[in-house]
Amino acid sequence: MAIPGVPELKPLTRYEAMRLGPGWSHSCHAMLFAPNAGMLFGRIPLRYAVLMQMRFDGLLGFPGGFVDRRYWSLEDGLNRVLGLGLGCIRLTEADYLSSHLTEGPHRVVAHFYAKQLTLEELHTIEISAVHSRDHGLEVLNMVPVDKLAEAVAATQKPKKALNQQ
């Protein structure tokens, strides 16, 4: 059943996705999870902890992003994107789960990966995400405009100094 305004997803194999022409964009995202034997509020048993992030539009999503297939394999591109925001995590083709494409004005293939970690590894990755360069700037409408302007200006100062030398 189609939902108005939402593009329909068509499943395809990884092999089929790799054979698509240059007019397609590839987006890779990963679910990082760990078994969790803890208790919520001391009485509700937990099963897993899953890492999700606040997206640029204020919604929750899995970490990842667009991969330039001209320069990167899917996994190398995904690891590059994850490395920028999460630090040292490495996914391989063995972690691949599925691919789906949307046809229309935006020709996008979404690739999904999943990797099980220990709770300690997941916690370490979560902490490293807070220390990434772009942390806090993903949801622009939640950053006061003056603070955003200061952050942008701070990133421009070293570039100007280098150009003047």
C-alpha contacts under 8 A as a table, 3 or more apart, distances in Angstrom:
res1	aa1	res2	aa2	distance
2	A	6	V	7.50
2	A	8	E	6.69
3	I	6	V	5.54
3	I	7	P	7.87
7	P	102	T	6.15
7	P	103	E	7.52
7	P	104	G	7.83
8	E	102	T	6.07
8	E	103	E	7.72
9	L	100	H	5.73
9	L	101	L	5.49
9	L	102	T	5.17
10	K	100	H	5.19
10	K	101	L	5.22
10	K	102	T	6.48
11	P	98	S	7.65
11	P	99	S	5.94
11	P	100	H	4.30
11	P	101	L	6.53
12	L	16	E	6.14
12	L	17	A	6.57
12	L	98	S	7.64
12	L	99	S	5.66
12	L	100	H	5.75
12	L	101	L	7.37
13	T	16	E	5.13
13	T	17	A	6.22
13	T	98	S	6.99
13	T	99	S	6.21
14	R	17	A	5.03
14	R	18	M	6.21
14	R	98	S	7.12
14	R	99	S	6.24
15	Y	18	M	5.22
15	Y	19	R	6.51
16	E	19	R	5.24
16	E	20	L	6.77
17	A	20	L	5.51
17	A	99	S	7.22
17	A	109	V	7.16
20	L	23	G	7.94
20	L	24	W	6.86
21	G	24	W	6.34
22	P	25	S	7.89
23	G	107	R	7.09
24	W	107	R	5.15
24	W	108	V	5.65
24	W	109	V	6.92
25	S	66	F	7.23
25	S	67	V	7.57
25	S	68	D	7.58
25	S	107	R	6.29
25	S	108	V	4.76
25	S	109	V	6.14
26	H	66	F	5.72
26	H	67	V	5.60
26	H	68	D	7.17
26	H	69	R	7.28
26	H	108	V	5.82
26	H	109	V	4.86
26	H	110	A	5.99
26	H	111	H	7.29
27	S	64	G	7.54
27	S	65	G	5.34
27	S	66	F	4.13
27	S	67	V	5.83
27	S	108	V	7.10
27	S	109	V	6.14
27	S	110	A	4.77
27	S	111	H	6.03
28	C	64	G	5.60
28	C	65	G	5.53
28	C	66	F	6.21
28	C	67	V	6.85
28	C	74	L	7.11
28	C	78	L	5.86
28	C	110	A	5.92
28	C	111	H	4.69
28	C	112	F	5.92
28	C	113	Y	7.56
29	H	62	F	5.89
29	H	63	P	5.59
29	H	64	G	4.16
29	H	65	G	6.23
29	H	78	L	7.17
29	H	110	A	7.74
29	H	111	H	6.43
29	H	112	F	5.22
29	H	113	Y	6.22
30	A	62	F	5.84
30	A	63	P	5.88
30	A	64	G	6.29
30	A	112	F	5.80
30	A	113	Y	4.50
30	A	114	A	5.30
30	A	115	K	7.40
31	M	50	V	7.01
31	M	51	L	6.77
31	M	52	M	7.63
31	M	62	F	5.85
31	M	63	P	7.35
31	M	112	F	7.81
31	M	113	Y	6.23
31	M	114	A	4.59
31	M	115	K	6.40
32	L	50	V	5.94
32	L	51	L	5.58
32	L	114	A	5.89
32	L	115	K	5.12
32	L	116	Q	6.06
32	L	117	L	6.98
32	L	122	L	7.34
33	F	48	Y	6.63
33	F	49	A	5.55
33	F	50	V	4.38
33	F	51	L	6.27
33	F	114	A	7.69
33	F	115	K	6.46
33	F	116	Q	5.08
33	F	117	L	5.97
33	F	118	T	7.98
33	F	119	L	7.99
33	F	122	L	6.99
34	A	48	Y	5.49
34	A	49	A	5.32
34	A	50	V	6.69
34	A	116	Q	5.48
34	A	117	L	4.97
34	A	118	T	5.21
34	A	119	L	5.18
34	A	122	L	6.75
35	P	47	R	5.87
35	P	48	Y	4.39
35	P	49	A	6.38
35	P	116	Q	8.00
35	P	117	L	7.91
35	P	118	T	6.94
35	P	119	L	6.65
36	N	46	L	5.96
36	N	47	R	5.12
36	N	48	Y	4.68
36	N	49	A	5.96
36	N	119	L	6.67
37	A	45	P	7.05
37	A	46	L	5.83
37	A	47	R	6.02
37	A	48	Y	7.66
38	G	45	P	6.25
38	G	46	L	5.47
38	G	47	R	7.69
39	M	42	G	5.00
39	M	43	R	5.69
39	M	44	I	5.22
39	M	45	P	4.53
39	M	46	L	5.51
40	L	43	R	5.97
40	L	44	I	4.86
40	L	45	P	6.22
40	L	46	L	6.50
41	F	44	I	6.50
46	L	49	A	7.97
49	A	119	L	7.46
51	L	62	F	7.12
51	L	122	L	7.44
51	L	126	E	7.36
52	M	60	L	6.32
52	M	61	G	5.47
52	M	62	F	4.90
52	M	63	P	6.56
53	Q	60	L	5.51
53	Q	61	G	5.44
53	Q	62	F	6.07
53	Q	63	P	6.31
54	M	57	D	7.97
54	M	58	G	5.92
54	M	59	L	5.79
54	M	60	L	4.69
54	M	61	G	6.39
54	M	138	E	7.19
54	M	139	V	7.27
55	R	58	G	5.32
55	R	59	L	5.29
55	R	60	L	5.63
55	R	61	G	6.06
55	R	138	E	6.16
55	R	139	V	6.49
56	F	59	L	7.46
56	F	137	L	7.99
56	F	138	E	4.51
56	F	139	V	4.34
56	F	140	L	6.84
57	D	138	E	7.95
57	D	139	V	6.00
58	G	139	V	5.81
63	P	82	L	6.77
64	G	78	L	6.22
64	G	81	V	5.92
64	G	82	L	5.92
65	G	78	L	7.12
65	G	81	V	6.42
66	F	77	G	7.96
66	F	78	L	7.97
67	V	72	W	7.00
67	V	74	L	6.63
67	V	77	G	5.12
67	V	78	L	6.69
68	D	71	Y	5.91
68	D	72	W	6.05
68	D	77	G	7.05
69	R	72	W	5.13
69	R	73	S	6.13
69	R	74	L	7.02
69	R	77	G	7.92
72	W	75	E	7.76
72	W	76	D	5.62
72	W	77	G	5.17
73	S	76	D	5.14
73	S	77	G	5.96
74	L	77	G	5.23
74	L	78	L	6.05
75	E	78	L	4.98
75	E	79	N	5.97
75	E	91	L	6.39
75	E	92	T	5.82
75	E	93	E	6.58
76	D	79	N	5.10
76	D	80	R	6.09
77	G	80	R	5.02
77	G	81	V	6.26
78	L	81	V	5.13
78	L	82	L	6.04
78	L	91	L	7.72
79	N	82	L	5.01
79	N	83	G	5.74
79	N	89	I	7.02
79	N	90	R	5.82
79	N	91	L	6.44
80	R	83	G	5.03
80	R	84	L	6.41
81	V	84	L	5.38
81	V	85	G	6.86
82	L	85	G	5.36
82	L	86	L	5.40
82	L	87	G	6.86
82	L	89	I	7.06
83	G	86	L	5.30
83	G	87	G	4.50
83	G	88	C	5.96
83	G	89	I	6.67
84	L	87	G	6.35
84	L	132	S	6.88
84	L	133	R	7.92
85	G	128	S	7.83
85	G	129	A	5.45
85	G	132	S	5.35
85	G	133	R	7.60
85	G	134	D	7.41
85	G	135	H	7.70
86	L	89	I	7.19
86	L	125	I	5.73
86	L	126	E	7.13
86	L	128	S	5.64
86	L	129	A	4.51
86	L	132	S	6.97
87	G	125	I	6.72
87	G	128	S	6.05
87	G	129	A	7.02
87	G	132	S	7.87
88	C	125	I	7.55
89	I	125	I	7.75
91	L	94	A	7.84
91	L	95	D	6.16
91	L	113	Y	7.95
91	L	115	K	7.30
92	T	95	D	5.49
92	T	96	Y	7.21
93	E	96	Y	5.23
95	D	113	Y	5.34
95	D	114	A	5.48
95	D	115	K	5.90
96	Y	111	H	7.71
96	Y	112	F	6.26
96	Y	113	Y	4.37
96	Y	114	A	6.64
97	L	111	H	7.68
97	L	112	F	5.58
97	L	113	Y	5.16
97	L	114	A	6.79
98	S	111	H	5.80
98	S	112	F	5.32
98	S	113	Y	7.20
99	S	109	V	6.64
99	S	110	A	5.49
99	S	111	H	4.36
99	S	112	F	6.29
100	H	109	V	5.59
100	H	110	A	5.29
100	H	111	H	6.67
101	L	107	R	7.25
101	L	108	V	5.64
101	L	109	V	4.21
101	L	110	A	6.14
102	T	106	H	7.31
102	T	107	R	5.79
102	T	108	V	5.57
102	T	109	V	6.57
103	E	106	H	6.71
103	E	107	R	5.20
103	E	108	V	7.27
104	G	107	R	6.00
117	L	121	E	5.98
117	L	122	L	6.19
118	T	121	E	5.16
118	T	122	L	6.26
119	L	122	L	5.10
119	L	123	H	6.10
120	E	123	H	5.08
120	E	124	T	6.22
121	E	124	T	5.10
121	E	125	I	6.29
122	L	125	I	5.15
122	L	126	E	6.15
123	H	126	E	4.99
123	H	127	I	6.25
124	T	127	I	5.20
124	T	128	S	6.24
125	I	128	S	5.05
125	I	129	A	6.25
126	E	129	A	5.26
126	E	130	V	6.97
127	I	130	V	5.48
127	I	131	H	7.09
128	S	131	H	5.23
128	S	132	S	6.63
129	A	132	S	5.30
129	A	135	H	7.02
130	V	135	H	5.81
131	H	135	H	6.70
132	S	135	H	5.38
134	D	137	L	5.61
134	D	138	E	7.02
135	H	138	E	6.77
136	G	139	V	7.02
136	G	143	V	7.66
137	L	140	L	5.77
137	L	143	V	6.99
137	L	148	L	7.89
139	V	142	M	5.78
139	V	143	V	7.16
140	L	143	V	5.34
140	L	148	L	7.99
141	N	144	P	7.46
143	V	147	K	6.67
143	V	148	L	6.24
144	P	147	K	5.35
144	P	148	L	6.27
145	V	148	L	5.00
145	V	149	A	6.10
146	D	149	A	5.06
146	D	150	E	6.22
147	K	150	E	5.02
147	K	151	A	6.18
148	L	151	A	5.05
148	L	152	V	6.19
149	A	152	V	5.15
149	A	153	A	6.03
150	E	153	A	5.07
150	E	154	A	6.04
151	A	154	A	5.13
151	A	155	T	6.46
152	V	155	T	5.29
152	V	156	Q	6.43
153	A	156	Q	5.07
153	A	157	K	6.37
154	A	157	K	5.57
154	A	158	P	7.77
155	T	158	P	6.66
155	T	159	K	7.57
156	Q	159	K	5.38
156	Q	160	K	6.39
157	K	160	K	5.28
157	K	161	A	6.31
158	P	161	A	5.10
158	P	162	L	6.25
159	K	162	L	5.18
159	K	163	N	6.31
160	K	163	N	5.11
160	K	164	Q	6.32
161	A	164	Q	5.28
161	A	165	Q	6.69
162	L	165	Q	5.53
